[in-house]
């Protein structure tokens, strides 16, 4: 039996507690894709599943998972659904120069920069 990635992603998203409304924003984005582009919904959910599996043991799956969910988002969709999610915006659409725009006004740790670059590279591999 083939894996139903959309169902898996919706279930995982509904069970996780994420900051700044990320779970509800992801649910709204998935609904948006379901209405407008079911093929992109399917591919995004496939990416989310595989990225969540790719992480190393003990690594938080959420950045990987949500990067996969939004991996095929347009710049307008990123602005709409990820406006409060700086790390994911940096993974998906940010440039190194954007890293200075941390909304908390704090220096970004090397570990956070490494996470951004590692997840970004995984998303780019598709």
ABEGO torsion letter per residue (X at the ends): XBBBAAAAAAAAAAABBBBGGAAAAAAAAAAAAAAABAAAAAAAAAAAAAAAAABBBGBBAAAAAAAAAAAABBAAAAAAAAAABAAAAAAAABBAAAAAABAAGBBBBAAAAAAAAAAAAAAAAX
